[in-house]
Amino acid sequence: MLRTPSTKYRPFPPINLPDRQWPSRSITAAPRWLSTDLRDGNQALIDPMDAEKKTRMFDLLCKIGMKEIEVGFPSAGATEFNFISGLVAEGRIPEDVTVQVLTQSRRDLIETSFASLKGAPRAIVHLYNAVSPAWRKIVFGMTRDEVRGIAVEGAKILRDCAAAQPATDWYFEYSPETFSTAELDFSVEVCAAVMEVLRPTPDHPIIFNLPATVECATPNIYADQIEWFGRNIPNRDSVVISLHTHNDRGTGVAAAELGIMAGADRVEGCLLGNGERTGNCDLVTVALNMYTQGIDPKLDLSDIDAIVKTVEYCTRIPIHPRTPYAGDLVFTAFSGSHQDAIKKGFAAQEARNDDYWEVPYLPIDPADLGRSYEAVIRVNSQSGKGGVAWVIEQDKGLKLPKRLQADFSRHVQALADEAGRELNAADIWALFEKVYLPGATDRFVLRDYEESGAAGQRVFIGHVAINGEDLSISGRGNGLISGVIAALGDSTGPVLDVVDYSEHAIGHGADAQAAAYVECRTAAGRTVFGVGVDNDIATASVRAVLSAANRA
């Protein structure tokens, strides 16, 4: 019989932690951050970064406020070694930034790593070896004692190399690599043995990186592993627990967040999630998730487009348009119901005028990331009246009444269906002009007008081209608009009844214009809309009535 693929796999065993505390905790402060873009991220690229790209990435990381940066694997080759030693020799490392290098637990590789950092005022050397059963049995063919011995021997070499360069303030990081699939008691055993050699203190702690080298279970399991480790590692006050999650199950960010709740102090990852296989933890997403909860992530992500541009240039990997926070479309709505909710949210936000963000479908203010509001709502065949009205308001300042929005959206929908593509602001404005605003070939074209009479008995005298012939028409009413309608009715124009009228200013100051909107009903019971725009509000209202007459 054929077996289903699921029979090849075994579920990851749960962690025995019945009194786990992390589920009741919240993240209340930013962790320490470590960027691995120049090491883990770089080794995951088809074409690794050259020195120019590595320098550009390093400068970006410093600019956004990253205080710990893993700058490479110096024993990997001349490009890595020269870049790292060049950062030190050229004084390119800011005073408040600590660089870190990675090395396997081999004497020659460790010594090369220290040599690359010669002269640095402060640095972290990151030592690792794999400890899980699969690696012990399949990759190395070693016992527990032999694997622990590799870690201890590497720690001794770290200690001795650091003593040989006392001018540098050395810190150490150790990774029981493949921690996520290792026995917890053995991970603690190995880390404790490393501590015995390096003798960390609360003032000079050791960093234990507990990587989800391969994401093997749901994020809550990883959180249990982190909490268990934190409870059982000796001298916890001399230990910094660091997380290094991968994204094999698509939950690297969630695992990092739950790991922080479980007691971790530091998060490692790459900007926008680059990394081996499906990627490392996306530091931008974790940081901005904190932002949305009222927590300062201590990173400057206020120009997200510049960050995306640099990362794409250095990695040669395009950022997906739906990447959280950073993608081109993450703040964009095409759906009519979404657009309507967003439009109302912005209006309510403006009316409240307070410090709190509350706009439907937008968990974060795009302006906080350097994005404009112009692309929040875009129009295609899925869009509704709210989206169309938003585009018109953002592009031209016209605040269309709700019933006019519905009228115009029918025209937009027809154009979108015909075009079979997204409509841009220029498309929408051209259609609006065609439907509502005066044109040279309209039946009624205003040349000039004047009005007189007392309130309630206003006389409108208009100079209007009707079917291309300049004529003078007049009408009496209780106001300007009723006078225009009376004049049209006396001049073979349509009989109109005004149902609604509104107006508003466009802009401020001396250059401000006025917009007027009129909704009318014809003698046959059909509803028509008119729009007028002019420097003078009275003239705008006359143009709006003539616009409705043309549509009637």
N, C-alpha and C positions, 0 to 999 in steps of 0.2 A: 504494500500500500504506500502511496505517496504521502509524506508527512507535510504538514503545513509549516511554513518558516518559523512560526512561533515556538515550535517544539525544540528548536535548536538553542533557545536562550533560557537562562534561569533568572528569576527575579532577584533583585538585590536585597539582601537580608536587612530587616529593620534594625535600628540601633536600640539597645536596651537602655532607655533613658526615660523611665516612667514619670519622673518629676521635672521634665524639661521646662525651662523657664522662658526660652526665647519667644514662644507664641504670644505671650502676654506683654512683650516689650515693643517699643516703638523706636524708630531711628530719630534721635534728637540732635545730633551734631554730625558734621562731616568727618569722615575718617581721614587718616593720612592717605595720600594718593601716590601710587608709583606708576609711571608710564613705562610700558614695555614696547612701545612702538618701534624703537630703534634696535631691539633685540628680538623678542618673540615675534613681533609684527614683521620685522625685516626678514627673518628666516622663513616666514610663510609666503614670501613673494616669489613669483616666477622669476622675476628679474630683481634681485636685491638692490637696495638703494646704493648709488655711488656716493662719494664724499659730499658732493654738492647737495644732493637730496637729503642726506643725513643731516647736514648742517642746517638746511632749511627746516627740517622737521624739529631739530633740537631748538632752534630759535623760536618756533611756534610754541613748543611745550613750555619754554621759559616765559614767553609772552602771556600765556593764559594763566600762569601762576602755578605750574607744576613744580613742586619743591624736591621731588625725588624722581630721578630719571635713570632707567637702566639703559646705558648708552651702547651696550654691545657685548660681544663674546670675543674678547681680544685675542684668544688663542685660535680663533677660526681662520685667521689669515691676515695678510698685510693691510688690506683695506680697513678691517675692523681695528686692528692695533694702531694704525697710523691716525685714524680718525679720533680715537679715544685719547691717545697721547698728544695729539694736536690740540684738542680742547683744553688740556691742561697747560701745555707749553705756551699757547697763544692767549691764555687768560680769558677764555670765552665762557667759563662757568661762573654764573653770578654768585655772589657771596652767600645768598640764602638758598642755593640749590646744591643738593648732594647727588653726585653721580654714583651709579652702581654698575658693576660688571658681573657677568655670570661665568662660572667655571665648573667643570666636572671635578670629581675628587681624584685628581692625578697631580703629582708633584710638578711636572713640567708645565701643565696647563695653569696651575695655580700661580706658579712663579712668573709666568708670562703675564697673567692678569695683574699682579702687583707691579710688574715693570711698566705696564701701560699707564698706570696711575701715578707714577713717580713724580713727586712734586705737588700733588693735589693737596689742598689744605684739609679736605675731609672727603671720605669715600666709603662706600659699602662694597664688600666683596661677597658675592652670593654663590654658595657652594651647594651642590645637589648630588644625590644619587637615588635611584629608584629602590623602593622598599617593598612593593606589593608582591603577593604570591606569584602572579603570572610572570612578572619580570624576574623574580628570583629563580623560578623553575625553567622558564622558556628562554629568556634572554641571557641570563648570567650563569645558570646552573649553580647557584650558591645557596648556602644555608643562611638562617637568620644571623648567626654569629658572624659569618663572613661579610654579610651586607652591613651589619652594624660596625664591623671593623673598618670598612671602607670609609664610612662617615667619620669615625673617630680619627683615623689617620689623616683624612683631609683637614679636620679641625686643627690637628697639631701643626700641620703645614701652614694653615692660615695664621695661627698664633705666632709661629716663628718668622714668617715673612713680614708680618706687621711689626714685630719687634725690631726687624732689620731696617725699617723705615719709620722711625719714631716721629719724624716731622709731620706726618699725616695723622689726623684723627680717624682711626679705623673703626668701622662698625662691621658686624658680620651678620649675614643672613644664611640660614640653612633651610633647604627644602627636602623633606622626605618625599621625593617625587613619586607620583602615582598614589598619593595619600588617599585619594577618593576611593581606591579599590584595595587599600591595605587594611590589615588588622589594626584597630585603634591602639591596642595595648603595645603593639610593636612600634608604631609610629612614635608614641610617647617614650618608649624605651630608647629608641635611637636618638631622639631629640635630647633626652636627659643625658645620654652619654656624651653628646656634643657639648652640652652645657658644662659638664664636668671638666672638659678641656679648656673651654673658652672663658669660663667664670664670669658670666654677665652680672651686672648689678642693676638696681633700679635707675641709677643715673646713666648707665651705659648698657642698655638692654640688648639682648640678641633678638633678631627677627626670625621667627619661624613662619615660613611660607607653607601653607597647607593647600596644595593645589588640587583642584578637580582636573587633573591632567587629562583624563577622559571623563566627561560627564556621564555618570553611570546610573543615576537614580533621580528621583524628584528632588526639588530644591530643599524640601523639609528634611530629607535624609542628610544632605550636606550640612544643614544647620545643626542637626543633632550631632554630627561628627565634630563640628567646631566647638559646640558647647561641651561635649564630652572631653575633648582635648584640653580646653581651657580649665576644666575642673581638675584634671589629673596631671597636668604638667607641673613639675616642682618649680617653686620660686616664680609663680605667675607674675609677680610685680617686676621681674627682670626679663620679661618676655613680651615682645610685640607680635601678636598673631596677625598674619597677613594672608589675604585671600587671593587666589589666582584661579578664577573659574574659566572654563572653556564652554563652548556653546553647542556641544554635540547634540543635546536634546532640545536646543532652542531656548534654554532657561538660564543661561549664564548670568544675566542681569538679576533675575529673581534669586538665584543662588547666592550672589554677592550680597543682595539686600538682606536676605534671611541670615546670612553669615554675620553681617554686622549686628543684627538683632541678637545673635547667639554669642556675641562678645568679642568679635574681631576688631582690631584697631586700624587696619590698613587694607586697602584694596588695590590690586594690580590689574592692569588691563591696557587696552589700546584705544586711542581716539576712534570712535565710530566702529569699533569691534573687529578690526582686522586681526588675523591670527590664524594659527594652524587649523586645518579642517574647516569647521564652520565658524571659527573665529574665537577670539578672546572676549572677555567681558568688555562691553562698550562703556567706557568711562564717561562719555558725554551723556549717555542715557541715564546712568546711575546718578550722576551729578545733577542733571536737570529734573529727574524724579524727585530729588531732595528739594530743589527749588520750588516745585509745585506744592510741597508740604510746609512751606514757610521756613526752610532750613537753608542757610547760606552754604553752598558747597565749597566755598573758598577757591573757586576757579572762575576765571573771567571768560564766559562763553557768549559775550554780548555781540560778537560779530561771527555768527555761525557760518555765514556764507564764505568768509575768508578762511575759516578752519576747514570747511569742506574742500575748498579750492586747493589748499596746501596739501591736505591728506590725499586727495585724488592725484595731484601732481607727483607726490613722492612715492605713492604706492602703485600708481597706474591702475587703480581699481575704481571704477565709477561707483558713487554712492547711490543706492537704490532710492527712487523718489519717495518711497514710503518708509524710509529709515526714520525711526522716532526722532523728533525734533529737528533733525538735520536735512531730511529729504525735501526736495522741491515742492512736494504736494501735501506734506503733512498738515499744513494749516489751511488747505484748500478744500472747499466744498463744492461739489457739482449738483448734489441732490437738492431738489426744491425744498423739502421739509427742513433739511439741515441749514440751507441758506436762510430760510425764513427765521429759524431760531437764532442763528448768529446775528442777523441784522437786528432783530429785536434785542438781543443781548448787548450789542454795541450801543443802541439807543438808550437802554436802561443804564448802562455803565456811564454814559455821558450825563444822564439826568441825575444819577446818584452823586457823581463827582466825589467819590471817596477813594481810599487807598487800596481797596480790595478788588481783586479780579474775579469776575463771575460772568462769563460769557459761555453759553452752551456750545459744546463741541470743541472748545478751545481750552485745553487744560492749562495752557500757559500763554501769556501775552506775547504774540510774535514780535512786538517791538522790543521786548527784553532781550531778544536774540539778534537784533539788528534787522529784522524783517519788516517790510512795510505791510500795510493792510490791503494794498491794491490787489494782491493775488489770493486773498483769503477766500473770496467767492469768484468762481469762474463759471462761465455759461456754456452748456452744451444741451443736447436734447433731453437730458434728465433734469434740467434746472426749472425752477419755478419763478413766480412773480417776485419773491423776495430777493432772489439772486440778481435778477435783471435790475431791480430798483437799486440794489446796492452798487452795482457797477456804474449805473448812471450817476448816482450820488457821489461816489468816490471820484469818478472821472470828470464830471461836469458840475457837480454841486446841486443838481436838481433833486428835490425831495418829493417824489411822486406820491400823490394820494393813493390809498389802497385800491380803489376801484380803477384808477388809471393804470396802476401796476398790473392788475389782472388783464386789462384791455391790451396793454402793450405786450405782455408776456405771450399772448396768442400769436402775435406777429413774430416774436423772437423764436417761439417754438417751431413755427412753420419754416423760418429761415434755417434754423439748426437742423431740422429734418432734411431739408433740401440740400444743405451744404455737407452734412454728414461729418462734421468736425466741430471742435470747440470754436465758439465765437469770441473774438477778442473785443476789447473796449471800442476800438475803431469801428468794427462791424456793427456793434450795438448802437453806437451813436449815429452812424450813417442811416441805420434803419429808423431810429427815433426821429431824426430830421425829416426823413422822407414821409413818415406817417403823420407827424404832428406840427412841424414847424413850417413857416411860410416858404413857398417856392415861387419862382418867376412864372410858372405855368398854372398856378392855382386859379380857381374861379374868382376868388376875392383876394386882392392884394392891397394892403394899406399904403397910401402915399403920405397922407397927413390928415390931421383932424383938429377940431377945436370944439370947445363946449362952453355953454353959457346957461344962465338961468339960476333961480334960487333953488335951495335944497328942496327936493321932492318934485321939482319941475325942471329937470335938467334937459337941455337941448344938445344933441350930438350932431355935428356937421362934419361929415367925413369926405375926404378926397380919396376915392377907392377905384382901383382898376377892376372892372367886372368883365370877365372873359376877354381881357386885354384892352378894354375901352375905359379910358379915364372918365369917371363920373363923380358928381357930387351927390351925396345922399344925406338925409337928415332924419332924425327921429327924436321923440320926446319920451322921457321916463323919469322915474324917481331917483335915478342915479346914472352913472356913466354906462354901465353894462346894459341896463334896460333900454337906454337910449340907442345903443348900438344895435340891439336886437330889433327894436322898433324900426330903425332905419333900414335894416336888411329886409324886414317884412314888407316895407313899403316899396322895395326896389327889386321885386321878383326874387328875393332871397328866401331861404327856408324859414319856416315858422319854428322858433325854438323856445323852449321853456327851461330856464336855468334851474338845475337840481342842486348843484353844489359849486362853491367857489372857494379857492384858497390861494394864498400867495406867500412868498418869503423872499428874503434877500439872498443873494449869492455872493459870498465873500464879505469883506469889510472895507471900510474907508471910502475914499473918493472913487475908487475903481469898482465899487460894488455894483452889481446888476440886480434886477428883480425878475422873479419868475411868477407867472400867474397860471392857474389851472382852472378850467371850467368844465363842468359836466352838464350836458343839456339833453333834453328829450325832444324829439321831433314830433310833428303832428301825427305821424304814423306810429308813435310809441317807441321808436328806436332810440337807444342811448348813444350819444357821440361825445367825444372829449376834445378839448382844445387846449393848446399850450402856447403861451406867449412869453418871450424873453426880451427885455429891453433895459436900458439904463434908467428909465422912468417907470414906476410901478403902474401908473395910469395907462401908459402906452402898452405896457405888457398885457394888461387886462383886455384892452381893445384887440390886440393881436390874438389873444387866447380865444375870444369870441369869434373872430374871423376864421381861426383855425378850426373851431367846431363847425362853423358854417360850411367850410370847404369839405369837411368829412361828411356833412349831412347831404 
